[in-house]
């Protein structure tokens, strides 16, 4: 029995015309690959759960869609899909404007199965370490980003006023980049968002 959620049906129905076929395809592919997957609703967008843990999530924005793997940091990136996410910073496939932007079904299925295996084995994401006031003061902003901030006064002022957690999310995003090119793309996007007073995950809060 297909375990679908009416809220996901409504979400797809309200999505922009370009997004509907993308969301429908991702949804069908998820159920075809993982028959026991369950749909639910978190953070205002569709989430797929398997074995009691989140597997993936998808979202539609004004001009593109996104697909994210919950345990991407623990998954093997054999086809270098996760590097595509640097184009937007949300999800792991970059900005998806049409079905043509998606990897081949066989590749996506391989990644979905890898995510399934983690849930089947009970593998969990490392818990976030509790941050003490002393540790907060020790957050080190990379010199390369400090240099970029100095050249963008609005962003520098906004960043200085951010909470510790907001600063840390951006720093981690830069540090997780696999290449310098990727890191530079992330910084360019971050500077734009920060200057507007937006935190790292602002899009999820408004989708």
Phi and psi in degrees as a GROMACS rama.xvg file:
@    title "Ramachandran Plot"
@    xaxis  label "Phi"
@    yaxis  label "Psi"
@TYPE xy
-71.2728  125.628  UNK-2
-97.8051  87.7756  UNK-3
-109.267  158.338  UNK-4
-115.299  130.318  UNK-5
-60.8326  -27.0981  UNK-6
-67.5858  -29.3494  UNK-7
-72.6252  -38.3153  UNK-8
-58.168  -45.5957  UNK-9
-66.0085  -38.5247  UNK-10
-62.3424  -44.7322  UNK-11
-66.8278  -40.1405  UNK-12
-62.4726  -33.4826  UNK-13
-87.6187  -9.96912  UNK-14
-68.6912  159.692  UNK-15
-62.3676  156.2  UNK-16
-56.1501  -39.0904  UNK-17
-65.7215  -29.5389  UNK-18
-81.3613  -29.6324  UNK-19
-53.0249  -53.8446  UNK-20
-63.8044  -29.5258  UNK-21
-68.4877  -49.3904  UNK-22
-64.6072  -40.9408  UNK-23
-63.1525  -43.8461  UNK-24
-64.6937  -45.2275  UNK-25
-62.7366  -40.5514  UNK-26
-63.511  -47.0728  UNK-27
-65.0419  -38.6943  UNK-28
-65.8428  -37.4682  UNK-29
-63.6267  -45.5128  UNK-30
-71.2422  -33.7588  UNK-31
-69.1327  -35.6041  UNK-32
-81.4526  -36.0049  UNK-33
-129.28  84.5069  UNK-34
-55.6045  -26.1843  UNK-35
-93.3522  7.11436  UNK-36
-66.913  146.765  UNK-37
-119.731  143.268  UNK-38
-95.3834  145.781  UNK-39
-149.223  -172.945  UNK-40
-133.117  114.494  UNK-41
-138.985  144.489  UNK-42
54.9218  29.7026  UNK-43
71.2492  22.0759  UNK-44
-151.038  165.346  UNK-45
-67.517  137.439  UNK-46
-131.148  139.226  UNK-47
-107.368  128.049  UNK-48
-116.944  140.081  UNK-49
-141.532  130.507  UNK-50
57.2073  35.6774  UNK-51
79.1227  7.04375  UNK-52
-133.67  152.711  UNK-53
-65.4682  136.267  UNK-54
-103.475  -58.2306  UNK-55
-148.006  171.258  UNK-56
-144.073  155.178  UNK-57
-137.09  156.087  UNK-58
-152.668  152.86  UNK-59
-120.06  133.685  UNK-60
-114.752  -169.275  UNK-61
-63.038  -37.1603  UNK-62
-127.398  -3.72822  UNK-63
-155.34  168.909  UNK-64
-116.321  167.878  UNK-65
-144.361  148.024  UNK-66
-129.647  129.897  UNK-67
-125.704  141.436  UNK-68
-99.9904  123.267  UNK-69
-58.9714  -38.8388  UNK-70
-109.637  37.2938  UNK-71
-55.2296  -36.257  UNK-72
-65.2682  -16.9326  UNK-73
-105.793  -2.19795  UNK-74
-95.1469  147.755  UNK-75
-73.667  130.618  UNK-76
-100.505  63.5724  UNK-77
-60.7568  -32.6433  UNK-78
-105.208  13.9559  UNK-79
56.7515  38.6276  UNK-80
-73.8167  -36.0544  UNK-81
-68.3839  -22.6168  UNK-82
-66.6285  -23.9603  UNK-83
-66.1639  -27.3845  UNK-84
-62.5164  -16.311  UNK-85
-67.2663  -16.8828  UNK-86
-67.0209  -23.9228  UNK-87
-134.083  -29.6744  UNK-88
90.9393  -7.41621  UNK-89
-115.623  140.288  UNK-90
68.1643  -163.545  UNK-91
-130.656  6.85236  UNK-92
-118.005  13.064  UNK-93
74.6036  -167.323  UNK-94
-77.9872  124.602  UNK-95
-104.24  106.786  UNK-96
-94.2768  -25.7693  UNK-97
-156.237  173.161  UNK-98
-59.5867  -27.4612  UNK-99
-65.4614  -22.1788  UNK-100
-81.7299  -10.154  UNK-101
-81.8183  147.483  UNK-102
-64.8082  167.4  UNK-103
-60.7962  148.537  UNK-104
-54.3168  -39.5272  UNK-105
-61.2227  -36.5517  UNK-106
-71.4623  -45.5432  UNK-107
-62.7035  -39.252  UNK-108
-62.2062  -38.8207  UNK-109
-61.658  -40.5208  UNK-110
-71.7622  -38.4867  UNK-111
-62.8441  -41.0484  UNK-112
-65.8665  -34.6083  UNK-113
-66.5386  -38.9335  UNK-114
-67.9596  -37.6561  UNK-115
-62.0763  -42.5294  UNK-116
-59.9771  -39.5488  UNK-117
-62.1454  -42.215  UNK-118
-69.5736  -37.2999  UNK-119
-64.7113  -34.2915  UNK-120
-85.8852  -0.787875  UNK-121
72.4453  20.8037  UNK-122
-72.3749  132.152  UNK-123
-117.692  155.218  UNK-124
-68.0455  144.722  UNK-125
-57.5386  136.63  UNK-126
-66.0699  146.643  UNK-127
-71.4229  128.379  UNK-128
-67.7757  140.197  UNK-129
-68.3233  135.39  UNK-130
-101.474  119.337  UNK-131
-87.5855  164.527  UNK-132
-59.9387  -35.5924  UNK-133
-65.5948  -42.4151  UNK-134
-67.435  -33.9804  UNK-135
-58.6655  -39.2931  UNK-136
-69.5734  -18.7216  UNK-137
-91.8362  -0.473161  UNK-138
-59.2873  120.316  UNK-139
-99.8831  119.23  UNK-140
-84.6488  122.238  UNK-141
-52.8485  140.083  UNK-142
-58.4518  -35.9994  UNK-143
-65.3541  -31.3071  UNK-144
-82.083  -34.6971  UNK-145
-58.212  -41.5084  UNK-146
-63.3977  -39.5913  UNK-147
-68.1977  -39.6193  UNK-148
-62.932  -37.1775  UNK-149
-63.1766  -22.888  UNK-150
-93.9045  -0.0210039  UNK-151
-135.792  86.7359  UNK-152
-58.0511  -44.1044  UNK-153
-58.8396  -42.607  UNK-154
-68.4104  -40.0204  UNK-155
-61.5374  -45.1611  UNK-156
-63.8089  -44.6567  UNK-157
-65.197  -41.59  UNK-158
-63.5019  -39.9687  UNK-159
-63.6206  -26.787  UNK-160
-90.787  -7.66672  UNK-161
-66.873  156.607  UNK-162
-72.4869  166.055  UNK-163
-56.5884  -45.6371  UNK-164
-63.8514  -38.6144  UNK-165
-65.5986  -41.4547  UNK-166
-63.7532  -43.6004  UNK-167
-63.0341  -39.1876  UNK-168
-60.9204  -40.4702  UNK-169
-68.8845  -44.6815  UNK-170
-60.384  -43.6639  UNK-171
-62.9769  -37.4942  UNK-172
-60.9407  -43.1058  UNK-173
-66.8941  -45.5089  UNK-174
-67.4521  -24.7484  UNK-175
-82.8091  -7.40409  UNK-176
-61.1076  137.18  UNK-177
-81.7347  -24.0896  UNK-178
-136.942  164.627  UNK-179
-65.9063  -35.7016  UNK-180
-61.9156  -44.2944  UNK-181
-62.4642  -44.5875  UNK-182
-61.506  -41.9838  UNK-183
-65.4474  -37.4004  UNK-184
-64.1136  -41.1931  UNK-185
-66.3378  -39.8031  UNK-186
-65.7187  -40.5509  UNK-187
-61.197  -43.0219  UNK-188
-67.8881  -41.0551  UNK-189
-61.8322  -42.6957  UNK-190
-59.8823  -39.1819  UNK-191
-65.0299  -46.967  UNK-192
-66.0416  -44.8486  UNK-193
-62.2619  -40.831  UNK-194
-60.8272  -25.7175  UNK-195
-92.1435  3.56425  UNK-196
78.3416  19.9183  UNK-197
-95.7694  139.259  UNK-198
-83.6683  176.324  UNK-199
-57.031  -40.4643  UNK-200
-108.115  31.5473  UNK-201
-59.2716  -30.2709  UNK-202
-66.409  -36.4003  UNK-203
-64.6824  -27.1295  UNK-204
-82.0831  -10.419  UNK-205
-123.38  6.41071  UNK-206
